Amino acid sequence: MHRYDDDRRLLGVLADAARVAVLPHFRNGVPAHNKAAAGFDPVTEADKAAEAAIRAVLAEHRPDDGIVGEEEDAKASRSGRRWIVDPIDGTRAFLAGLPSWCVLIALVEEDGPVLSVIDQPHIGERFFGSTGAAGRAAWLERAGVRRDLTVRAAQPLAAALGETTDPFLFAGAEAHAFGAIRERARLMRYGLDAYGYAMVAQGGLDFVVESGLKTWDVAALVPVIEGAGGILTDWRGGPAHEGGQVVAASAPALHEELLALLAPAAL
């Protein structure tokens, strides 16, 4: 038995628990509380219920592991392992009834994320990924069928399909860098949150560019992207699982092309 087999099974159990907690609230008029002093950063009972369900399963099966989640205080690790949880990535989409929100769960060890799941409960798509010590692989499970994932064949930026959740979140030098990418890309799409990264892994999109992310927004994306053969880094080409500026690409040449355009704004 591979030493990560139990962790892979547990990821499915965690995603199942989140689905049960969150789906009754979707398209059901759930109210939102604004966490931001300025602007709109919503949280709902669905977010809280999903994270509580995930934490309850981890308390039973991995009591020594740490937990970092968006909606509750961090739990310290006694094992050297942490589970990074975003119970609903894309709460704004959730409130609007749009099925682009996802549940994100990652297992992180000393060198970074090794296993993760990007789950879209409403349409029943569950994207798994593994990387690093767990071995590189990515697959989609839907309606009991498993399909291995591979990124799209390498494309130059001029032929590439890209995405960012909201182009108006970029400002100053970041906005200028993103504008340079938008002008050169074949097509840009918007508003997908974590689901955009899943589409890179399954071969639909070629790249995603974002900034201002937290670790719970990013950690689960890394094994899925890398497991499918893609690349996910910060805008300087370094590790991005702690958050900040993030670029995901389907191929090394495209990644380098994007990094060159992002370099003037890289932090």
C-alpha positions as CSV (number, residue, x, y, z in Angstrom):
1,M,0.0,0.0,0.0
2,H,1.3,3.5,-0.9
3,R,1.7,5.6,2.2
4,Y,-0.7,8.2,0.9
5,D,-3.5,5.8,0.0
6,D,-5.4,6.5,3.2
7,D,-5.0,10.2,2.7
8,R,-6.4,10.0,-0.8
9,R,-9.5,8.1,0.5
10,L,-9.9,10.6,3.3
11,L,-9.9,13.5,0.8
12,G,-13.0,11.9,-0.7
13,V,-14.7,11.5,2.7
14,L,-13.9,15.2,3.5
15,A,-15.4,16.3,0.1
16,D,-18.5,14.2,0.7
17,A,-19.0,15.7,4.2
18,A,-18.7,19.2,2.7
19,R,-21.2,18.4,-0.1
20,V,-23.8,17.3,2.5
21,A,-23.3,20.4,4.5
22,V,-23.3,23.0,1.7
23,L,-25.7,21.8,-1.0
24,P,-29.0,22.5,1.0
25,H,-28.0,26.2,1.0
26,F,-27.2,26.6,-2.7
27,R,-29.9,28.5,-4.7
28,N,-31.9,28.6,-1.5
29,G,-31.7,32.3,-0.6
30,V,-29.0,31.9,2.0
31,P,-28.1,35.3,3.5
32,A,-24.6,36.7,3.6
33,H,-22.6,38.6,6.2
34,N,-20.0,41.0,5.0
35,K,-16.6,40.4,6.7
36,A,-14.9,43.4,5.1
37,A,-14.7,46.9,6.6
38,A,-14.6,48.2,3.1
39,G,-15.9,46.4,0.0
40,F,-17.8,43.1,0.0
41,D,-16.2,39.9,1.4
42,P,-19.2,37.6,2.1
43,V,-19.5,34.6,4.3
44,T,-22.7,32.5,4.7
45,E,-23.9,29.7,6.9
46,A,-23.0,27.3,4.0
47,D,-19.3,28.4,4.3
48,K,-19.4,27.8,8.1
49,A,-21.2,24.5,7.8
50,A,-18.9,23.1,5.2
51,E,-15.8,24.0,7.2
52,A,-17.2,22.6,10.4
53,A,-18.1,19.3,8.6
54,I,-14.5,19.0,7.3
55,R,-13.0,19.8,10.7
56,A,-15.2,17.2,12.4
57,V,-14.0,14.4,10.0
58,L,-10.4,15.5,10.5
59,A,-10.8,15.5,14.3
60,E,-11.9,11.9,14.1
61,H,-9.4,10.6,11.5
62,R,-6.3,12.9,11.8
63,P,-6.4,14.4,15.3
64,D,-2.7,15.3,15.3
65,D,-2.8,17.1,12.0
66,G,-3.1,20.9,11.8
67,I,-5.9,22.7,10.1
68,V,-5.9,26.1,8.4
69,G,-9.3,27.2,7.2
70,E,-10.9,30.5,6.0
71,E,-13.7,30.6,8.5
72,E,-12.2,29.3,11.8
73,D,-9.0,29.7,13.8
74,A,-6.0,27.6,12.8
75,K,-5.4,24.4,14.7
76,A,-1.7,23.7,15.4
77,S,-0.1,20.6,14.0
78,R,1.5,17.9,16.2
79,S,2.4,15.7,13.2
80,G,4.1,18.1,10.8
81,R,1.1,17.9,8.4
82,R,-1.6,20.5,7.8
83,W,-5.0,20.5,6.0
84,I,-5.7,23.7,4.2
85,V,-9.5,24.3,3.7
86,D,-11.5,26.8,1.7
87,P,-15.1,25.6,2.4
88,I,-16.5,27.7,-0.5
89,D,-14.1,29.3,-2.9
90,G,-16.3,31.7,-4.8
91,T,-18.9,32.7,-2.2
92,R,-20.0,35.6,-4.5
93,A,-20.7,33.0,-7.2
94,F,-22.5,30.9,-4.7
95,L,-24.8,33.8,-3.7
96,A,-25.6,34.5,-7.3
97,G,-26.5,30.8,-8.0
98,L,-23.6,30.3,-10.4
99,P,-22.0,26.8,-10.3
100,S,-18.4,28.0,-10.5
101,W,-17.7,27.9,-6.7
102,C,-15.7,25.0,-5.3
103,V,-14.7,23.3,-2.1
104,L,-10.9,23.3,-1.7
105,I,-9.0,20.9,0.5
106,A,-5.3,20.3,0.5
107,L,-2.9,18.2,2.5
108,V,0.4,20.1,3.0
109,E,3.6,18.8,4.3
110,E,7.0,20.4,4.9
111,D,7.8,21.0,1.2
112,G,4.2,22.1,0.3
113,P,1.0,20.6,-0.9
114,V,1.0,16.9,-1.8
115,L,-2.6,15.9,-2.2
116,S,-5.8,17.9,-2.9
117,V,-9.3,18.0,-4.2
118,I,-11.2,20.7,-6.0
119,D,-14.9,19.8,-5.7
120,Q,-17.9,21.3,-7.4
121,P,-20.8,19.7,-5.6
122,H,-23.7,21.1,-7.7
123,I,-22.5,19.6,-11.0
124,G,-20.8,16.6,-9.3
125,E,-17.3,17.2,-10.6
126,R,-14.5,16.3,-8.3
127,F,-10.9,17.0,-9.4
128,F,-8.1,15.2,-7.4
129,G,-4.4,15.9,-7.7
130,S,-1.2,14.6,-6.2
131,T,2.4,15.9,-6.5
132,G,5.8,15.8,-4.8
133,A,6.3,12.8,-2.5
134,A,2.8,11.5,-3.3
135,G,3.7,11.2,-7.0
136,R,2.3,13.3,-9.9
137,A,-1.3,12.5,-11.1
138,A,-4.6,14.2,-11.5
139,W,-8.0,12.8,-12.2
140,L,-11.7,13.8,-12.4
141,E,-14.4,11.7,-10.8
142,R,-18.0,12.3,-11.9
143,A,-21.0,10.0,-11.7
144,G,-18.8,7.1,-10.6
145,V,-16.5,7.4,-13.6
146,R,-12.8,8.3,-13.2
147,R,-10.9,10.1,-16.0
148,D,-7.2,11.0,-15.9
149,L,-6.4,14.7,-16.5
150,T,-3.8,16.1,-18.8
151,V,-3.3,19.8,-19.6
152,R,-3.8,21.0,-23.2
153,A,-0.9,20.7,-25.7
154,A,1.5,23.6,-25.5
155,Q,0.3,26.9,-27.0
156,P,2.1,30.3,-27.4
157,L,0.3,33.1,-25.6
158,A,-1.1,34.4,-29.0
159,A,-3.0,31.1,-29.3
160,A,-3.8,30.6,-25.6
161,L,-7.1,30.7,-23.7
162,G,-6.7,32.5,-20.3
163,E,-8.8,33.4,-17.3
164,T,-8.8,35.6,-14.2
165,T,-11.7,35.8,-11.7
166,D,-12.0,39.6,-11.8
167,P,-9.8,41.9,-13.9
168,F,-10.8,44.9,-11.8
169,L,-9.0,43.4,-8.8
170,F,-5.7,44.4,-10.5
171,A,-4.4,47.9,-9.9
172,G,-1.3,49.9,-10.7
173,A,1.6,47.9,-12.0
174,E,-0.5,44.7,-11.7
175,A,-3.2,46.1,-13.9
176,H,-0.6,47.2,-16.5
177,A,0.9,43.7,-16.5
178,F,-2.4,42.0,-16.8
179,G,-3.4,44.3,-19.6
180,A,-0.3,43.3,-21.6
181,I,-1.3,39.6,-21.2
182,R,-4.9,40.3,-22.2
183,E,-3.8,42.1,-25.3
184,R,-1.6,39.2,-26.4
185,A,-3.8,36.3,-25.5
186,R,-6.2,34.8,-28.0
187,L,-9.1,34.8,-25.5
188,M,-9.7,35.8,-21.8
189,R,-12.6,34.5,-19.7
190,Y,-13.7,35.8,-16.3
191,G,-15.4,34.8,-13.0
192,L,-14.4,31.2,-12.5
193,D,-12.6,31.3,-9.2
194,A,-10.9,27.9,-8.5
195,Y,-12.9,26.3,-11.2
196,G,-10.7,28.1,-13.8
197,Y,-7.6,26.2,-12.5
198,A,-9.5,22.9,-12.8
199,M,-10.2,23.8,-16.4
200,V,-6.4,24.2,-17.0
201,A,-5.9,20.7,-15.5
202,Q,-8.5,19.2,-17.7
203,G,-7.2,20.8,-20.9
204,G,-9.8,23.5,-21.5
205,L,-7.9,26.7,-20.5
206,D,-4.2,27.3,-21.0
207,F,-3.5,29.7,-18.1
208,V,-4.9,31.6,-15.1
209,V,-3.4,34.9,-13.7
210,E,-4.5,36.2,-10.2
211,S,-3.3,38.2,-7.3
212,G,-4.2,38.8,-3.7
213,L,-4.9,35.2,-2.9
214,K,-4.7,33.5,0.5
215,T,-3.2,30.1,1.2
216,W,-6.7,28.5,1.4
217,D,-7.3,29.9,-2.1
218,V,-4.2,28.3,-3.6
219,A,-2.9,25.2,-1.7
220,A,-5.5,22.8,-3.3
221,L,-4.8,24.1,-6.8
222,V,-1.1,23.1,-6.8
223,P,-1.4,19.2,-6.8
224,V,-4.3,19.3,-9.4
225,I,-2.4,21.6,-11.8
226,E,1.0,19.9,-11.3
227,G,-0.5,16.4,-11.3
228,A,-2.0,17.1,-14.8
229,G,1.3,18.3,-16.1
230,G,1.0,22.0,-15.6
231,I,2.9,24.6,-13.6
232,L,1.7,26.9,-10.8
233,T,4.0,29.5,-9.3
234,D,4.1,33.1,-8.0
235,W,4.8,35.9,-10.5
236,R,8.6,35.4,-9.9
237,G,8.4,31.7,-10.7
238,G,8.7,30.6,-7.0
239,P,6.3,28.6,-4.8
240,A,2.8,30.1,-4.5
241,H,0.9,27.8,-2.1
242,E,1.1,30.4,0.7
243,G,-0.9,32.9,-1.5
244,G,-0.2,36.2,-3.1
245,Q,0.4,36.6,-6.9
246,V,-0.4,33.4,-8.8
247,V,0.1,32.2,-12.3
248,A,-0.9,28.7,-13.6
249,A,0.1,27.5,-17.1
250,S,-0.3,24.4,-19.1
251,A,3.3,24.4,-20.5
252,P,6.8,25.7,-19.5
253,A,7.2,27.9,-22.6
254,L,3.8,29.6,-22.0
255,H,4.7,30.0,-18.3
256,E,7.9,31.7,-19.2
257,E,6.1,34.0,-21.6
258,L,3.6,35.0,-18.9
259,L,6.4,35.5,-16.3
260,A,8.2,37.9,-18.6
261,L,5.1,40.1,-18.9
262,L,4.3,39.8,-15.1
263,A,7.9,40.6,-14.0
264,P,7.5,44.4,-13.7
265,A,4.7,43.9,-11.2
266,A,6.1,40.8,-9.4
267,L,6.5,41.2,-5.6
